[in-house]
Amino acid sequence: MLLVLRVILAVLYCLLVCIFGGMYCLFNPRDPQHVARFGRLFGRLSTLLGLKVEQRMPTGYQHYGNCIYIANHQNNYDMVTTAKITPPGAVTLGKKSLLWIPLFGPLYWLTGNLLIDRDNKTKAHSTITQLVEQIKKRKLSVLMFPEGTRSRGRGLLPFKSGAFRAAMAAGVPIVPICVSTTHGKINLNRFSNGWVIIEMLPPIDTRAYNKEQLHQLTQHCHHLMLDKIKRLDQEVAERVSLMK
């Protein structure tokens, strides 16, 4: 019964956000500030789902300037966890097919997010080039999921190079965002679903790497995030054990 109630309330809430949000964005379409604003709105669904989301930000994160944020991509619950920590002025990079999701797709585009055709490598490469131009000209920040797909319980998947190529070409830092594991831990028929910890790590200066060190940069970021996610998972597990 709780599951049904939550689904109904979540659908109604999302419909209202998409409808009225789309109307709101029409007055100032494609403004990057919309992304964080609506990310926080979708993030409020975490309370409805019985999730306690804890956010940890490094000192001085407000002054990072334009950069590329990278986060682990687990499942559909990212919309109520990672969305909470979307920095003001940052847009996300999503699949072009998102545009065809009723109501949500138009809102995703109107808020200023960028769409790429992942099935067309030429267009995808062109998008990265345009992304670099946007970062430089508009002092834009971008939140990307370097795994390229949802991990769905398989742990942190290998990273694709697009985010790191773009960061190096634009001369901006990479800022990892780590989210503790949610796969298999959320039961919508359960009143409380425990904790999710989201931690933003200090920026990584990509200017310290040259083009030949792209793989080294990619692996460095992967190792940092893998280690941090393991520690966050351990902390969550300890909290759960204390509650029993």
FENJO-V520919 format. One record per residue. N is the residue number from 0. PSI is psi in radians with two decimals (NA if undefined). D_CENTER is the distance of its C-alpha to the mean C-alpha in whole Angstrom. Layout:
n->[N | N]
psi->[PSI | PSI]
d_center->[D_CENTER | D_CENTER]
This chain:
n->[0 | 1 | 2 | 3 | 4 | 5 | 6 | 7 | 8 | 9 | 10 | 11 | 12 | 13 | 14 | 15 | 16 | 17 | 18 | 19 | 20 | 21 | 22 | 23 | 24 | 25 | 26 | 27 | 28 | 29 | 30 | 31 | 32 | 33 | 34 | 35 | 36 | 37 | 38 | 39 | 40 | 41 | 42 | 43 | 44 | 45 | 46 | 47 | 48 | 49 | 50 | 51 | 52 | 53 | 54 | 55 | 56 | 57 | 58 | 59 | 60 | 61 | 62 | 63 | 64 | 65 | 66 | 67 | 68 | 69 | 70 | 71 | 72 | 73 | 74 | 75 | 76 | 77 | 78 | 79 | 80 | 81 | 82 | 83 | 84 | 85 | 86 | 87 | 88 | 89 | 90 | 91 | 92 | 93 | 94 | 95 | 96 | 97 | 98 | 99 | 100 | 101 | 102 | 103 | 104 | 105 | 106 | 107 | 108 | 109 | 110 | 111 | 112 | 113 | 114 | 115 | 116 | 117 | 118 | 119 | 120 | 121 | 122 | 123 | 124 | 125 | 126 | 127 | 128 | 129 | 130 | 131 | 132 | 133 | 134 | 135 | 136 | 137 | 138 | 139 | 140 | 141 | 142 | 143 | 144 | 145 | 146 | 147 | 148 | 149 | 150 | 151 | 152 | 153 | 154 | 155 | 156 | 157 | 158 | 159 | 160 | 161 | 162 | 163 | 164 | 165 | 166 | 167 | 168 | 169 | 170 | 171 | 172 | 173 | 174 | 175 | 176 | 177 | 178 | 179 | 180 | 181 | 182 | 183 | 184 | 185 | 186 | 187 | 188 | 189 | 190 | 191 | 192 | 193 | 194 | 195 | 196 | 197 | 198 | 199 | 200 | 201 | 202 | 203 | 204 | 205 | 206 | 207 | 208 | 209 | 210 | 211 | 212 | 213 | 214 | 215 | 216 | 217 | 218 | 219 | 220 | 221 | 222 | 223 | 224 | 225 | 226 | 227 | 228 | 229 | 230 | 231 | 232 | 233 | 234 | 235 | 236 | 237 | 238 | 239 | 240 | 241 | 242 | 243]
psi->[-0.71 | -0.70 | -0.83 | -0.78 | -0.77 | -0.75 | -0.78 | -0.82 | -0.68 | -0.73 | -0.78 | -0.75 | -0.79 | -0.68 | -0.78 | -0.76 | -0.74 | -0.75 | -0.98 | -0.53 | -0.71 | -0.71 | -0.73 | -0.76 | -0.38 | -0.44 | -0.38 | 1.17 | 2.57 | 0.35 | 2.10 | -0.43 | -0.37 | -0.57 | -0.89 | -0.66 | -0.85 | -0.42 | -0.74 | -0.63 | -0.80 | -0.55 | -0.41 | -0.30 | -0.30 | -0.65 | -0.75 | -0.59 | 0.00 | 0.43 | 2.35 | 1.94 | 2.09 | 2.22 | 2.33 | 2.11 | 2.43 | 2.73 | 2.30 | 0.23 | -0.42 | -0.30 | 0.35 | -0.43 | -2.82 | 2.40 | 3.10 | 2.08 | 2.40 | 2.38 | 2.67 | 2.48 | 1.85 | -0.98 | -2.92 | -0.32 | -0.19 | -0.47 | -0.36 | -0.01 | -1.22 | -0.60 | -0.53 | -0.53 | 0.11 | 2.07 | 2.54 | 2.32 | -0.06 | 2.43 | 2.90 | 2.84 | 2.04 | 2.95 | 2.53 | -0.49 | -0.32 | -0.49 | -0.44 | 0.06 | 2.10 | 2.31 | -0.91 | -0.72 | -0.92 | -0.68 | -0.70 | -0.73 | -0.75 | -0.52 | -0.19 | 0.06 | 2.77 | 2.49 | 2.41 | 2.68 | 1.67 | -0.29 | -0.16 | 1.78 | -0.58 | -0.81 | -0.67 | -0.73 | -0.70 | -0.65 | -0.72 | -0.71 | -0.79 | -0.62 | -0.78 | -0.72 | -0.73 | -0.71 | -0.75 | -0.78 | -0.73 | 0.09 | 0.87 | 2.52 | 2.66 | 2.36 | 2.13 | 2.73 | 1.67 | -0.26 | -0.46 | -0.23 | 2.91 | 2.41 | -0.55 | 0.95 | 0.05 | 0.17 | -3.01 | 1.97 | 2.84 | 2.56 | 2.46 | 2.84 | -0.16 | -0.85 | -0.65 | -0.62 | -0.78 | -0.76 | -0.74 | -0.71 | -0.62 | -0.23 | 0.58 | 2.72 | 2.82 | 2.32 | 1.89 | 2.47 | 2.11 | 2.28 | 2.23 | 2.76 | 2.28 | -0.28 | 2.22 | 0.11 | -0.03 | 2.10 | 1.92 | -0.16 | 0.03 | 2.36 | -0.84 | 2.33 | 0.39 | -2.63 | 2.60 | 2.23 | 2.24 | 2.15 | 2.23 | 2.25 | 2.84 | 2.71 | 2.61 | 2.10 | 1.89 | -0.25 | -0.24 | -0.05 | 2.48 | 3.11 | -0.59 | -0.24 | 0.33 | -0.83 | -0.67 | -0.75 | -0.78 | -0.80 | -0.64 | -0.81 | -0.68 | -0.79 | -0.72 | -0.82 | -0.68 | -0.78 | -0.76 | -0.74 | -0.69 | -0.73 | -0.64 | -0.73 | -0.69 | -0.72 | -0.75 | -0.76 | -0.69 | -0.67 | -0.73 | -0.74 | -0.61 | -0.44 | -0.28 | NA]
d_center->[31 | 28 | 25 | 27 | 27 | 23 | 22 | 25 | 23 | 20 | 21 | 23 | 20 | 18 | 21 | 22 | 19 | 19 | 22 | 23 | 19 | 21 | 24 | 23 | 21 | 24 | 25 | 23 | 21 | 18 | 18 | 15 | 15 | 15 | 11 | 11 | 14 | 13 | 9 | 12 | 14 | 12 | 11 | 15 | 16 | 15 | 18 | 20 | 19 | 20 | 17 | 18 | 14 | 15 | 13 | 15 | 15 | 17 | 20 | 20 | 16 | 17 | 19 | 17 | 18 | 16 | 14 | 11 | 8 | 7 | 5 | 7 | 7 | 10 | 11 | 11 | 11 | 7 | 8 | 10 | 8 | 5 | 6 | 9 | 8 | 7 | 10 | 13 | 13 | 10 | 9 | 7 | 9 | 10 | 13 | 16 | 17 | 15 | 17 | 20 | 18 | 21 | 20 | 16 | 16 | 18 | 16 | 13 | 16 | 18 | 15 | 15 | 12 | 13 | 14 | 16 | 19 | 18 | 21 | 23 | 23 | 25 | 22 | 19 | 21 | 22 | 19 | 18 | 21 | 20 | 17 | 19 | 21 | 19 | 18 | 21 | 23 | 20 | 19 | 16 | 12 | 9 | 6 | 6 | 7 | 10 | 11 | 12 | 12 | 11 | 13 | 15 | 17 | 18 | 16 | 14 | 15 | 17 | 15 | 15 | 17 | 15 | 13 | 16 | 18 | 17 | 16 | 20 | 21 | 20 | 21 | 18 | 17 | 14 | 12 | 10 | 8 | 10 | 9 | 13 | 14 | 14 | 16 | 19 | 19 | 19 | 22 | 22 | 26 | 26 | 26 | 24 | 21 | 21 | 18 | 14 | 14 | 11 | 12 | 11 | 14 | 16 | 16 | 18 | 20 | 20 | 24 | 25 | 24 | 26 | 26 | 28 | 25 | 22 | 22 | 23 | 20 | 18 | 19 | 19 | 16 | 16 | 18 | 17 | 14 | 16 | 19 | 16 | 15 | 18 | 20 | 17 | 18 | 22 | 21 | 20 | 23 | 26 | 25 | 25 | 29 | 30 | 29 | 32]
